[in-house]
């Protein structure tokens, strides 16, 4: 059986002491009323005052005994006698589990009610205000980086690598990128934004090619026909690399031959085709699959994975030491400060948070009900009664006290009315 509360804890002992005190007072009051009544019966004079007092005390005893019975019957059999419909808590604990679980869900886990409370809390503005402090933002970035470093380090395992690369491959192949790429190319061409991209791309490719010139030449020679003499093969490879470098130079400078403009026009046409032409999209998908499934690409991805994971993990761990966390934190703080002043964005963030809460509660309310119900069922019946009595027993003892007092007052009023009539 599950333990409900620790009875040796200070709070539990304080509740037990309060219950003992109020129970003693209620029992003492009932005993005092009964003793006074007995004295009046045995030794009291026969007059109207004594009659009224005895009737008042009798009514007080009836009220006190009735409420004692009612309070006791909740938790145990009165005087140990198994009277029907008593010891309610230990006997009907399992039934109560279902009722308490359902009540908890209906009263406290209403998706719409909780979502509305989240909206009214204006949490987005408070969170953004807290993040506006650069120290707080830096602390968040540092903690996230440290937590992520451990997770990332675990990804270096070969089985994880294979599953991750396979997952990425499946997602890339399943995604129909043609229409999106086509729309992007079309919009960039129409807005005149392709030219700077082409220039920067050509500069970056030319710089990369120059750094790896020897490697490119060797790769071209390795893939050349075996029957060509190596000297000629090398000359051809060097010419191809030089021509590629010259082409990229022209593409990134003044473009006297209009190559850049022609490339932009062709990119725009390709974009429109990719938006509407299914055959073009199919061809893009085939090229994408061929590239991804090429053995060289697979080997390169597998070989680069450990290096990538190690570099990423070390970078995350050193984010605070090398100042990256502070820089990112400052950016985050500035962004949070700007967003906090935008009422529309704050409202949208609150709505998004409310929607998340609504969905989580809606999808998990039954689980919460089951957890509450199962937890109550796991309790020992007598222990549940004892603990519940320690929680609400002091207030119930005041019901006994009130029963005695109110019963006596009712007896007095009834007696006086009887005498008056």
SEDOKOL-766324 format. One record per residue (C-alpha): residue in three letters; x, y, z. Coordinates in steps of 0.1 Angstrom, whole numbers, plus 5000, padded with zeros to 4 digits. Each point is the difference from the previous one (the first is absolute). Example, Ala and Ser with C-alpha at 12.3 -4.5 7.8 and 13.67 -1.06 7.14 Angstrom:
! SEDOKOL-766324
ALA512349555078/SER501450344993/
***
This chain:
! SEDOKOL-766324
UNK500050005000/UNK501250354992/UNK500850245029/UNK497950324998/UNK502050235022/UNK502949985025/UNK498450005034/UNK503350095016/UNK500350324981/UNK499650335019/UNK496950094981/UNK498449665006/UNK500850025037/UNK498650355002/UNK496749894984/UNK499849705023/UNK500550225031/UNK497350244988/UNK497649714994/UNK500749875034/UNK499350345016/UNK496750074982/UNK498849645005/UNK500750025037/UNK498250335002/UNK496949874982/UNK500049685021/UNK500550205032/UNK497150234992/UNK497749714994/UNK501149835032/UNK499550335020/UNK496550034986/UNK499249645008/UNK501550035036/UNK498050325006/UNK496849834989/UNK500749705022/UNK500650235030/UNK496750184994/UNK498249674996/UNK501349865033/UNK500350315022/UNK498250284983/UNK496850165016/UNK496749944983/UNK499250344985/UNK499650174967/UNK503650114997/UNK501349655006/UNK497549874974/UNK501150254974/UNK503749935007/UNK499549624997/UNK498250034967/UNK502750234987/UNK502849775010/UNK498149704986/UNK499750174966/UNK503750095002/UNK500949645007/UNK497949884971/UNK501650254976/UNK503549925012/UNK499549624998/UNK498450024965/UNK502950214987/UNK502549775017/UNK498549714983/UNK499950174966/UNK503750125002/UNK501249665013/UNK498149814974/UNK502050174972/UNK503349845011/UNK499249695021/UNK497249795016/UNK498650185030/UNK501249825032/UNK501249724976/UNK496449894992/UNK499649934962/UNK496950214996/UNK498850034963/UNK501250304981/UNK502850085024/UNK503849994996/UNK499450174967/UNK503550104990/UNK501749665005/UNK497149804985/UNK499350214970/UNK503550124992/UNK500049854965/UNK496750164991/UNK501350335014/UNK503149964977/UNK497850014969/UNK497950295013/UNK503150215011/UNK501849944967/UNK496950104980/UNK499450305022/UNK503650114997/UNK499849994962/UNK496750184998/UNK500850275026/UNK503750074994/UNK500949864966/UNK497650184977/UNK502050074969/UNK498250324991/UNK500150135036/UNK503849945003/UNK500650154966/UNK498150315010/UNK502050035032/UNK503349984980/UNK498850284977/UNK499050225030/UNK503449945017/UNK501850204972/UNK502949765005/UNK501750094967/UNK500650365011/UNK501449885034/UNK502349744984/UNK501250244974/UNK500650265027/UNK502149765019/UNK502049904969/UNK500650374992/UNK502649995027/UNK503349904983/UNK501249805030/UNK496849805001/UNK500149944963/UNK503749895002/UNK499149775028/UNK497349844979/UNK502349964970/UNK502849855022/UNK497649755017/UNK498549894966/UNK503549974986/UNK501249785029/UNK496949784999/UNK500249974962/UNK503749915001/UNK499349685019/UNK497249904977/UNK502150084969/UNK503049805013/UNK497749695003/UNK499350034963/UNK503649904991/UNK499049635004/UNK500049814966/UNK496549865005/UNK498750355007/UNK501950144970/UNK498549744977/UNK496550065013/UNK500450384998/UNK501449994965/UNK497449764988/UNK497350225015/UNK501450314983/UNK500249814967/UNK496449885002/UNK498750355009/UNK502050164972/UNK498849754974/UNK496450025012/UNK499950384999/UNK498950144966/UNK502350294999/UNK499550094963/UNK497050245003/UNK501550175030/UNK503450044983/UNK498350124968/UNK497950265018/UNK503150125018/UNK502050034968/UNK497250184983/UNK499550255028/UNK503850075003/UNK500350054963/UNK497050244998/UNK501250205030/UNK503650034986/UNK501449825030/UNK501749714981/UNK502950214987/UNK501650075035/UNK499549635009/UNK501849894968/UNK502850245006/UNK500649895036/UNK499649644990/UNK502550034972/UNK502550175023/UNK499649735027/UNK500349724974/UNK503150164985/UNK501750045034/UNK499149645008/UNK501449884967/UNK503250195004/UNK500649855035/UNK499449654987/UNK501550044965/UNK502449705003/UNK497349785014/UNK497650094971/UNK502749934974/UNK500749665016/UNK496249925002/UNK499650084963/UNK503049804990/UNK498849705021/UNK496750004981/UNK501650054965/UNK500349724974/UNK502749755009/UNK501449994965/UNK501050374999/UNK503650065011/UNK500350155035/UNK501850314987/UNK497250084976/UNK497449915026/UNK501650255024/UNK500150274974/UNK496349954992/UNK499250015038/UNK502050325005/UNK498350164970/UNK496549915013/UNK500850145034/UNK501450324985/UNK497050044978/UNK497749955029/UNK501950265020/UNK499850244971/UNK496349944995/UNK499350075037/UNK502350314999/UNK498050154971/UNK496749905016/UNK501050195032/UNK501450314984/UNK498850234972/UNK498549724979/UNK500950154966/UNK498449714981/UNK496750025018/UNK500449655015/UNK498550115033/UNK496950154983/UNK499649694980/UNK500349785031/UNK497350215017/UNK497749974971/UNK500549624998/UNK499549975038/UNK496750194997/UNK498849774972/UNK501149705020/UNK498150135030/UNK496750034980/UNK500549654986/UNK500649855035/UNK496850175012/UNK497749844974/UNK501949734980/UNK499649665016/UNK502649844977/UNK502550265011/UNK499249935037/UNK500349634994/UNK503450064984/UNK501150215030/UNK498949725023/UNK502049754980/UNK503150215001/UNK499550065037/UNK499749625006/UNK503049934979/UNK502150255018/UNK498949895035/UNK500449634993/UNK503450044982/UNK502649795019/UNK502450295002/UNK497350225016/UNK499149725025/UNK503649945009/UNK500750385003/UNK497050045023/UNK501049705022/UNK503650125002/UNK499150365008/UNK497449915027/UNK502549945029/UNK501950324991/UNK496850204998/UNK498749865033/UNK503350055018/UNK500350364988/UNK496450085008/UNK500249855035/UNK503350185008/UNK498650324986/UNK496949975023/UNK502249925030/UNK502350304994/UNK497250244992/UNK500350185033/UNK503850005001/UNK500650144965/UNK497450275003/UNK497549854976/UNK497349965026/UNK500450375009/UNK499750104964/UNK497049784993/UNK498550115034/UNK500350364990/UNK498349944967/UNK497349805018/UNK499550295026/UNK499850264972/UNK497449794981/UNK498049945032/UNK500050375008/UNK498750084965/UNK497349735001/UNK498950115035/UNK499050344986/UNK497949844973/UNK496549945014/UNK498949804969/UNK502949765003/UNK499549965038/UNK496449924994/UNK500949754973/UNK502549835023/UNK497449985028/UNK497549854976/UNK502649754989/UNK500849905036/UNK496349985008/UNK499549774970/UNK502949785011/UNK498549975035/UNK496649934986/UNK501249724978/UNK502249855027/UNK497150005025/UNK497649884974/UNK502249714990/UNK501149905035/UNK497050075023/UNK499049635000/UNK503649915010/UNK499950235029/UNK496649865011/UNK501549654998/UNK503150105020/UNK497950165027/UNK497649705002/UNK502849744999/UNK501950195028/UNK496950005022/UNK499349634993/UNK503649925011/UNK499450155034/UNK499349785030/UNK496450065011/UNK500750065037/UNK503150214992/UNK497950214976/UNK497450065027/UNK502750095026/UNK501750254976/UNK496850154988/UNK498850045035/UNK503250185010/UNK499550244971/UNK496350095005/UNK499349855034/UNK500550325021/UNK497350174980/UNK497749705004/UNK500650015037/UNK498650365000/UNK496949854984/UNK499749785031/UNK500450315022/UNK497450194980/UNK497749715002/UNK500150005037/UNK499550375003/UNK497450044973/UNK498149695014/UNK500050165035/UNK498750334986/UNK497349834980/UNK498949805030/UNK499950325021/UNK497850184974/UNK497749704995/UNK499649975038/UNK499250375005/UNK497449994972/UNK498449695016/UNK499850175034/UNK498650324984/UNK497249804983/
***
